[in-house]
Amino acid sequence: METMPNWLHKRSYMTPERTAIVEGQNEWTYRELQRSSIQMANGLKKLGVRKGNHVGFLMGNGVETVVCIHALMYLGAVIVPLNFRLTSAELSYQITDADLSFLITDTTFLGKGKEAILETEVSFISWEHVQPGEEKSEGLQTRINLNQLHTIMYTSGTTGKPKGVMLTYGNHWWSAVSSSLNLGLDLNDRWLSAVPMYHMSGLSILLRSVIYGITTVVHSHFDPREVNESIQKDGVTIVSVVSAMLKRMLDELGSTRYPETFRCMLLGGGPAPYPLLSTCQEKKIPVYQTFGMTETASQIVTLSPEYMLSKQGSAGKALFPSELRILENEKEVGPFQHGEIIVKGPTVTSGYYNREKSADSLTDGWLHTGDQGYLDDEGFLFVLDRRKDLIISGGENIYPAEIEAALLEHEHILDAGVTSIEEKEWGEVPVAYVVCKEEHVSEQELLIFLSERLARYKLPKRITFLDELPRNGANKLQRRLLGVKP
């Protein structure tokens, strides 16, 4: 049985006076974070929360959410992070599917939380009304088992109902180890978290920071100006973003540059447009492009910055100690041949909660990601798109991400999304939705611009101009909502 000390318990013992959390003007050391987490764990224990209980939290980004997560780990509860942007009906489905015993909310989401559990037997807990217990660790989980279930985290549910991804302490531990073997460790690191803590990206930052003994700088939400300011003034060295976030940060940054102490822009959520990477190179911003998913406990493939432009569009190579292959018709294919990306390693989920058909996605430990891609002759992964988003037009495969990347090369386009519509002659054809900067550009101008970069059959049959595109809490584009009236 693989066991080790509770991560916060061990970290507080090793480096109690190191800064754990920075939020605005306030700071908490690891000792202070541990003290609060133990007291709140004992407070929750008095309310009936026990080891093995499935406990959901519906809370915004902040130190209280960090304390809540660690308190639940001290109790040995299974943590179910819930997306506060969902409707009460959507939350109710996840709450029921995950077999929650308790739901914890902050005051902001108190009404939504109560409504979501109306027809369930779930016990409701308002975080602000939990009375802190004693600062005693007796009876709490000060040792963990790496095979123990830590999280049930729901996928965004781009098709059908969301599924609860089961992640163990071991999955999270190996994710932290894999990342450090690639990015390296610096005692002065400060990782900024402006992504939701209910999302894999936000949760992984919190867990990694405790394991590494570094500081998490918490922002309640993403604001490009505030993030840039934090990099300049708070000593932030690492930020996790997707392309849309990075683009807004660069626009806001203008002619200014980040300090030399900033060492990592961890970029996920799909390939980055070439102009974006070129700007980063000009400003000496080290971008690490990644490929990962909830099922892999965050990144599992990462591109080092020295390949940022020479391998433009690549997500890199599988991290230690993971593997990846490309399959087509259930057979591994060679370099430059397209197929489904499958991955294997200690960060990969064992399956989905309450889903007997997990085996459909997992074969002998290999996870079928549903993403299309290829490996070049040096083993670098290029992610093409989600298989379900693939557009087949007149027998030709069209990847929306390729058209989106081409649109984003235009200097007046701020955001772009591509989906398909049915068409009698070709079966499907691509259509685009774009957000312009202050200067407007016409549909015809964009089509001429694209015709210099894309084959004729890939050109959108229609371009619609919008004020904003539908994105989820992690700023990932939701293509299924493109063209859908609110």
C-alpha positions as CSV (number, residue, x, y, z in Angstrom):
1,M,0.0,0.0,0.0
2,E,1.5,3.3,-1.1
3,T,1.2,5.9,1.6
4,M,2.7,9.2,2.4
5,P,2.0,12.2,4.7
6,N,-0.9,14.5,4.0
7,W,0.7,17.1,1.7
8,L,-0.3,20.2,3.7
9,H,0.6,18.5,7.0
10,K,4.1,17.6,5.7
11,R,4.7,21.0,4.0
12,S,3.7,22.9,7.2
13,Y,6.1,20.7,9.1
14,M,9.0,21.3,6.6
15,T,8.6,25.0,5.8
16,P,6.0,26.5,8.1
17,E,7.0,30.1,7.5
18,R,7.0,30.1,3.8
19,T,4.3,32.0,2.1
20,A,1.5,29.7,0.9
21,I,-1.2,32.0,-0.4
22,V,-1.3,35.6,-1.5
23,E,-4.7,37.2,-2.1
24,G,-4.7,40.9,-2.7
25,Q,-2.8,42.6,0.2
26,N,-3.1,39.5,2.4
27,E,-0.7,36.6,2.8
28,W,-0.9,33.3,4.7
29,T,2.1,31.1,5.6
30,Y,1.9,27.3,5.3
31,R,1.5,27.1,9.1
32,E,-1.4,29.5,9.0
33,L,-3.0,27.6,6.1
34,Q,-2.6,24.3,8.0
35,R,-4.0,25.8,11.2
36,S,-7.1,27.1,9.5
37,S,-7.6,23.9,7.5
38,I,-7.4,21.7,10.6
39,Q,-9.8,23.9,12.5
40,M,-12.3,23.9,9.6
41,A,-11.9,20.1,9.2
42,N,-12.8,19.6,12.8
43,G,-15.7,22.1,12.3
44,L,-17.0,20.1,9.3
45,K,-16.5,16.9,11.3
46,K,-18.9,18.2,14.0
47,L,-21.5,18.6,11.1
48,G,-21.2,15.0,10.2
49,V,-18.6,15.0,7.3
50,R,-16.7,11.7,7.4
51,K,-14.0,9.9,5.5
52,G,-15.3,8.6,2.2
53,N,-18.2,11.0,2.0
54,H,-18.6,12.7,-1.4
55,V,-18.6,16.4,-0.7
56,G,-19.2,19.1,-3.3
57,F,-18.1,22.7,-3.1
58,L,-19.7,25.6,-4.9
59,M,-17.4,28.5,-4.2
60,G,-15.6,31.3,-6.0
61,N,-11.8,31.6,-6.1
62,G,-10.3,32.7,-2.8
63,V,-8.4,31.6,0.3
64,E,-11.6,30.2,1.8
65,T,-11.9,27.8,-1.1
66,V,-8.3,26.7,-0.6
67,V,-8.9,26.1,3.1
68,C,-12.1,24.1,2.2
69,I,-10.2,21.8,-0.1
70,H,-7.5,21.1,2.4
71,A,-10.0,20.6,5.2
72,L,-11.8,18.0,3.1
73,M,-8.4,16.3,2.5
74,Y,-7.8,16.2,6.2
75,L,-11.1,14.5,6.6
76,G,-10.5,12.0,3.8
77,A,-13.6,13.1,2.0
78,V,-13.9,12.7,-1.8
79,I,-13.9,16.3,-3.2
80,V,-16.4,17.1,-6.0
81,P,-15.7,20.6,-7.4
82,L,-18.8,22.2,-9.0
83,N,-18.9,24.8,-11.7
84,F,-20.8,27.8,-10.3
85,R,-21.6,29.0,-13.8
86,L,-24.0,26.1,-14.4
87,T,-27.7,26.4,-13.8
88,S,-29.3,24.8,-10.8
89,A,-30.7,22.0,-13.0
90,E,-27.3,21.2,-14.4
91,L,-25.8,21.2,-10.9
92,S,-28.5,19.0,-9.6
93,Y,-27.6,16.4,-12.2
94,Q,-24.0,16.3,-11.1
95,I,-24.8,16.4,-7.4
96,T,-27.1,13.3,-7.9
97,D,-24.8,11.5,-10.2
98,A,-21.8,11.9,-7.9
99,D,-23.8,10.6,-4.9
100,L,-23.1,13.7,-2.8
101,S,-23.6,13.5,1.0
102,F,-22.9,17.3,1.5
103,L,-22.8,20.4,-0.5
104,I,-20.7,23.4,0.7
105,T,-21.3,26.9,-0.7
106,D,-20.2,30.4,0.0
107,T,-22.6,33.2,0.4
108,T,-22.5,34.2,-3.3
109,F,-23.9,30.8,-4.4
110,L,-26.0,30.0,-1.4
111,G,-29.3,30.4,-3.3
112,K,-28.2,28.4,-6.3
113,G,-26.8,25.7,-4.1
114,K,-30.0,25.3,-2.1
115,E,-32.1,25.2,-5.3
116,A,-29.8,22.5,-6.7
117,I,-30.3,20.1,-3.8
118,L,-34.1,20.7,-3.4
119,E,-35.2,17.2,-4.6
120,T,-32.2,15.4,-3.1
121,E,-31.2,14.1,0.4
122,V,-27.9,16.1,0.3
123,S,-27.1,18.0,3.4
124,F,-26.4,21.7,2.9
125,I,-23.5,23.6,4.5
126,S,-22.9,27.3,4.3
127,W,-19.1,27.8,4.6
128,E,-19.5,31.1,6.5
129,H,-21.6,29.3,9.2
130,V,-19.1,26.5,9.9
131,Q,-17.8,27.0,13.4
132,P,-14.0,26.3,13.5
133,G,-13.1,23.4,15.7
134,E,-10.0,22.7,17.7
135,E,-6.6,22.9,16.2
136,K,-5.9,19.2,16.8
137,S,-5.0,16.7,14.1
138,E,-6.0,13.7,16.1
139,G,-8.7,11.8,14.2
140,L,-7.9,13.5,11.0
141,Q,-6.2,12.1,7.9
142,T,-2.6,13.0,8.3
143,R,-1.4,10.2,6.0
144,I,-2.8,9.5,2.6
145,N,-3.0,6.4,0.4
146,L,-2.0,7.2,-3.2
147,N,-4.7,4.8,-4.5
148,Q,-7.4,6.7,-2.5
149,L,-10.0,8.6,-4.5
150,H,-9.3,12.3,-4.1
151,T,-11.6,14.0,-6.7
152,I,-14.6,13.4,-8.9
153,M,-14.4,16.2,-11.4
154,Y,-17.0,16.6,-14.1
155,T,-16.0,17.1,-17.7
156,S,-17.5,20.1,-19.5
157,G,-20.0,17.9,-21.3
158,T,-19.6,19.2,-24.8
159,T,-21.8,16.3,-26.0
160,G,-24.3,14.4,-23.9
161,K,-24.3,14.5,-20.1
162,P,-21.1,15.4,-18.2
163,K,-19.1,12.5,-16.8
164,G,-17.4,12.4,-13.4
165,V,-13.7,11.8,-13.8
166,M,-12.3,9.8,-10.9
167,L,-8.8,11.0,-9.8
168,T,-6.7,9.5,-7.0
169,Y,-4.1,11.2,-4.8
170,G,-1.6,9.3,-6.9
171,N,-2.9,10.8,-10.1
172,H,-2.5,14.3,-8.7
173,W,0.9,13.4,-7.1
174,W,2.3,12.1,-10.4
175,S,0.9,15.2,-12.2
176,A,2.9,17.4,-9.9
177,V,6.0,15.3,-10.2
178,S,5.7,15.2,-14.1
179,S,5.3,18.9,-14.3
180,S,8.3,19.7,-12.1
181,L,10.5,17.3,-14.1
182,N,9.7,19.4,-17.2
183,L,9.4,23.0,-15.8
184,G,11.9,22.6,-13.0
185,L,11.5,24.0,-9.5
186,D,12.5,27.3,-8.0
187,L,12.0,28.2,-4.3
188,N,11.0,31.7,-5.4
189,D,8.3,30.5,-7.8
190,R,4.9,32.1,-7.5
191,W,2.1,30.5,-9.5
192,L,-0.8,32.8,-10.3
193,S,-4.2,31.2,-10.3
194,A,-6.8,33.2,-12.2
195,V,-8.6,30.1,-13.5
196,P,-11.5,28.6,-11.5
197,M,-10.6,26.3,-8.6
198,Y,-13.4,24.0,-9.7
199,H,-11.5,23.4,-12.9
200,M,-8.6,21.0,-13.3
201,S,-6.2,23.8,-14.1
202,G,-7.1,25.7,-10.9
203,L,-7.1,22.7,-8.6
204,S,-3.8,21.4,-9.9
205,I,-2.1,24.7,-9.2
206,L,-3.2,24.5,-5.5
207,L,-2.1,20.9,-5.1
208,R,1.2,21.4,-6.9
209,S,2.1,24.5,-4.9
210,V,1.8,22.6,-1.6
211,I,3.8,19.7,-2.9
212,Y,6.5,22.0,-4.2
213,G,6.4,24.5,-1.3
214,I,5.9,27.5,-3.4
215,T,3.4,30.4,-3.3
216,T,-0.1,30.5,-5.0
217,V,-1.2,34.0,-6.0
218,V,-5.0,33.8,-6.0
219,H,-7.2,36.0,-8.2
220,S,-11.0,35.8,-8.0
221,H,-11.3,35.9,-11.8
222,F,-9.3,36.5,-14.9
223,D,-8.6,40.2,-15.7
224,P,-5.7,40.8,-18.2
225,R,-4.7,44.1,-16.6
226,E,-4.7,42.6,-13.1
227,V,-2.8,39.5,-14.2
228,N,-0.1,41.7,-15.9
229,E,0.1,43.9,-12.9
230,S,0.6,40.9,-10.6
231,I,3.4,39.6,-12.8
232,Q,5.1,43.0,-12.5
233,K,4.5,43.7,-8.8
234,D,3.8,40.4,-7.0
235,G,6.8,38.4,-8.2
236,V,4.6,36.0,-10.2
237,T,6.8,33.5,-12.1
238,I,4.3,31.1,-13.6
239,V,0.8,31.7,-15.1
240,S,-1.6,29.1,-16.6
241,V,-3.6,30.4,-19.6
242,V,-5.4,29.5,-22.8
243,S,-4.8,31.4,-26.1
244,A,-7.7,33.7,-25.6
245,M,-6.4,34.8,-22.2
246,L,-2.8,35.2,-23.5
247,K,-4.0,37.3,-26.4
248,R,-5.8,39.7,-24.1
249,M,-2.8,39.9,-21.8
250,L,-0.5,40.8,-24.7
251,D,-3.0,43.4,-26.0
252,E,-3.1,45.0,-22.5
253,L,0.6,44.7,-22.1
254,G,1.3,46.9,-25.1
255,S,5.0,47.9,-25.4
256,T,5.8,46.9,-21.9
257,R,7.7,43.7,-21.1
258,Y,7.5,41.2,-18.2
259,P,10.4,41.1,-15.7
260,E,13.2,38.5,-16.3
261,T,12.0,36.7,-13.2
262,F,8.8,35.6,-15.1
263,R,9.8,32.1,-16.4
264,C,6.7,30.3,-17.6
265,M,3.5,31.0,-19.5
266,L,1.8,27.6,-19.4
267,L,-0.5,27.5,-22.4
268,G,-3.3,25.0,-22.8
269,G,-6.6,24.6,-24.5
270,G,-5.4,24.1,-28.1
271,P,-2.7,25.3,-30.5
272,A,-1.6,28.9,-30.4
273,P,-1.8,31.1,-33.5
274,Y,1.7,31.9,-34.9
275,P,1.4,35.7,-34.5
276,L,0.7,35.2,-30.8
277,L,3.9,33.1,-30.4
278,S,5.9,35.5,-32.5
279,T,4.9,38.4,-30.2
280,C,5.8,36.3,-27.2
281,Q,9.2,35.6,-28.7
282,E,9.8,39.3,-29.4
283,K,8.9,40.1,-25.8
284,K,11.0,37.1,-24.5
285,I,8.0,35.5,-22.9
286,P,8.7,31.8,-22.4
287,V,5.6,29.9,-23.6
288,Y,5.2,26.2,-22.7
289,Q,2.4,24.8,-24.9
290,T,0.6,21.8,-23.4
291,F,-1.9,19.1,-24.1
292,G,-4.0,17.7,-21.3
293,M,-7.5,17.0,-20.0
294,T,-9.4,16.4,-16.8
295,E,-8.8,12.6,-17.4
296,T,-5.0,13.1,-17.2
297,A,-5.1,15.4,-14.1
298,S,-3.9,18.4,-16.2
299,Q,-1.0,18.5,-18.7
300,I,0.4,15.2,-20.0
301,V,2.2,16.6,-23.1
302,T,4.3,19.8,-23.0
303,L,6.4,21.7,-25.5
304,S,9.5,23.4,-24.1
305,P,10.0,27.1,-25.1
306,E,13.1,26.5,-27.2
307,Y,10.8,24.8,-29.7
308,M,8.1,27.5,-29.5
309,L,8.5,28.6,-33.1
310,S,10.5,25.8,-34.8
311,K,7.7,23.4,-33.7
312,Q,4.9,25.9,-33.9
313,G,1.5,24.3,-33.4
314,S,3.0,21.3,-31.5
315,A,2.0,20.4,-27.9
316,G,5.4,18.8,-27.4
317,K,6.3,15.4,-26.1
318,A,4.8,13.2,-23.3
319,L,6.0,14.1,-19.8
320,F,7.8,11.7,-17.5
321,P,6.6,9.0,-17.0
322,S,3.8,9.0,-19.5
323,E,3.4,7.7,-23.1
324,L,1.4,8.6,-26.1
325,R,0.5,6.9,-29.5
326,I,-1.6,7.7,-32.5
327,L,-4.1,5.1,-33.6
328,E,-6.2,4.8,-36.7
329,N,-8.6,1.8,-37.1
330,E,-7.1,0.5,-33.9
331,K,-3.6,0.3,-35.3
332,E,-0.6,2.5,-34.4
333,V,0.4,4.7,-37.3
334,G,3.7,6.3,-38.4
335,P,4.9,9.9,-38.5
336,F,2.6,12.5,-40.0
337,Q,-0.3,10.1,-40.2
338,H,-3.5,11.4,-38.6
339,G,-5.4,9.4,-36.0
340,E,-6.7,9.4,-32.4
341,I,-4.3,10.4,-29.6
342,I,-4.1,7.8,-26.9
343,V,-2.1,8.3,-23.7
344,K,-1.0,6.1,-20.8
345,G,0.7,6.9,-17.4
346,P,0.2,7.3,-13.7
347,T,-1.7,10.6,-14.1
348,V,-4.5,8.9,-16.2
349,T,-7.9,8.3,-14.5
350,S,-9.1,4.8,-13.8
351,G,-12.5,5.7,-15.2
352,Y,-15.7,7.6,-14.7
353,Y,-17.8,7.5,-11.6
354,N,-21.1,5.5,-12.0
355,R,-20.1,4.6,-15.6
356,E,-19.9,0.9,-16.3
357,K,-18.7,1.7,-19.9
358,S,-15.4,3.4,-18.8
359,A,-13.7,0.6,-20.7
360,D,-14.9,2.3,-23.9
361,S,-12.3,5.0,-23.2
362,L,-9.7,2.9,-21.4
363,T,-7.9,-0.1,-22.9
364,D,-5.1,-1.7,-21.0
365,G,-4.4,1.6,-19.2
366,W,-4.4,3.5,-22.5
367,L,-6.9,6.4,-22.5
368,H,-8.6,7.2,-25.8
369,T,-8.8,11.0,-25.7
370,G,-11.1,11.6,-28.6
371,D,-8.6,14.1,-30.0
372,Q,-7.2,13.9,-33.4
373,G,-3.5,14.5,-34.0
374,Y,-0.2,13.2,-35.4
375,L,3.4,12.8,-34.5
376,D,6.2,14.3,-36.6
377,D,9.4,12.4,-37.5
378,E,11.0,13.6,-34.2
379,G,8.1,12.5,-32.0
380,F,6.5,15.9,-31.4
381,L,2.7,15.8,-31.0
382,F,0.5,18.0,-33.2
383,V,-3.1,18.2,-32.0
384,L,-5.5,18.7,-34.8
385,D,-8.9,18.9,-33.1
386,R,-11.6,17.0,-31.3
387,R,-12.8,14.1,-33.3
388,K,-16.4,15.1,-32.6
389,D,-15.7,18.6,-34.0
390,L,-14.3,17.3,-37.2
391,I,-16.1,18.7,-40.3
392,I,-16.4,16.2,-43.2
393,S,-17.2,18.3,-46.3
394,G,-17.5,16.5,-49.7
395,G,-15.3,13.7,-48.3
396,E,-12.6,16.1,-47.1
397,N,-11.6,16.4,-43.4
398,I,-11.7,20.0,-42.1
399,Y,-10.4,20.9,-38.7
400,P,-12.1,23.9,-37.1
401,A,-9.0,24.8,-35.1
402,E,-7.0,25.3,-38.3
403,I,-9.5,27.8,-39.6
404,E,-9.7,29.5,-36.2
405,A,-5.9,29.8,-36.1
406,A,-5.9,31.4,-39.6
407,L,-8.6,33.9,-38.6
408,L,-6.6,34.9,-35.5
409,E,-3.6,35.8,-37.6
410,H,-5.6,38.8,-38.8
411,E,-4.6,41.9,-36.9
412,H,-8.2,43.1,-36.3
413,I,-9.6,39.7,-35.0
414,L,-9.7,39.3,-31.3
415,D,-11.4,35.9,-31.1
416,A,-12.7,33.3,-33.5
417,G,-14.7,30.1,-33.5
418,V,-15.7,27.7,-36.2
419,T,-18.4,25.0,-36.4
420,S,-20.4,23.4,-39.2
421,I,-23.9,23.6,-40.7
422,E,-25.6,21.0,-42.9
423,E,-25.4,21.5,-46.6
424,K,-27.2,19.5,-49.4
425,E,-24.3,19.3,-51.8
426,W,-21.3,18.8,-49.5
427,G,-23.0,17.3,-46.4
428,E,-21.3,19.8,-44.1
429,V,-19.7,23.2,-44.5
430,P,-17.7,25.3,-42.1
431,V,-19.1,28.6,-40.7
432,A,-17.1,31.1,-38.6
433,Y,-17.9,33.5,-35.8
434,V,-15.5,36.3,-35.0
435,V,-15.0,39.1,-32.5
436,C,-13.3,42.2,-33.9
437,K,-11.1,44.6,-32.1
438,E,-12.0,48.3,-32.3
439,E,-11.5,48.5,-36.0
440,H,-14.1,46.5,-38.0
441,V,-13.2,44.3,-40.9
442,S,-15.7,43.0,-43.6
443,E,-16.6,39.4,-44.3
444,Q,-15.2,39.8,-47.8
445,E,-11.9,41.1,-46.5
446,L,-11.6,38.1,-44.2
447,L,-12.4,35.6,-46.9
448,I,-9.7,37.1,-49.1
449,F,-7.3,37.0,-46.2
450,L,-8.1,33.3,-45.5
451,S,-7.9,32.3,-49.2
452,E,-4.2,33.1,-49.0
453,R,-3.8,30.6,-46.1
454,L,-6.3,27.9,-46.6
455,A,-7.5,25.5,-49.4
456,R,-10.7,26.6,-51.0
457,Y,-12.8,23.8,-49.5
458,K,-11.8,25.0,-46.0
459,L,-13.1,28.6,-46.4
460,P,-16.1,29.4,-44.2
461,K,-19.4,29.7,-46.1
462,R,-20.4,32.4,-43.7
463,I,-18.7,34.7,-41.2
464,T,-20.8,36.1,-38.4
465,F,-19.6,39.0,-36.2
466,L,-20.3,38.8,-32.5
467,D,-19.5,40.8,-29.4
468,E,-18.2,37.7,-27.6
469,L,-17.9,33.9,-28.1
470,P,-19.2,31.3,-25.7
471,R,-16.4,30.1,-23.5
472,N,-16.5,28.0,-20.3
473,G,-15.0,28.8,-16.9
474,A,-11.5,27.9,-18.1
475,N,-11.9,30.2,-21.1
476,K,-12.1,27.2,-23.5
477,L,-14.3,27.8,-26.6
478,Q,-17.6,26.0,-26.6
479,R,-18.2,25.3,-30.3
480,R,-21.5,23.6,-29.7
481,L,-23.0,26.9,-28.5
482,L,-21.8,28.9,-31.6
483,G,-24.8,30.2,-33.4
484,V,-27.2,29.2,-30.6
485,K,-29.4,32.0,-29.4
486,P,-29.2,32.6,-25.6
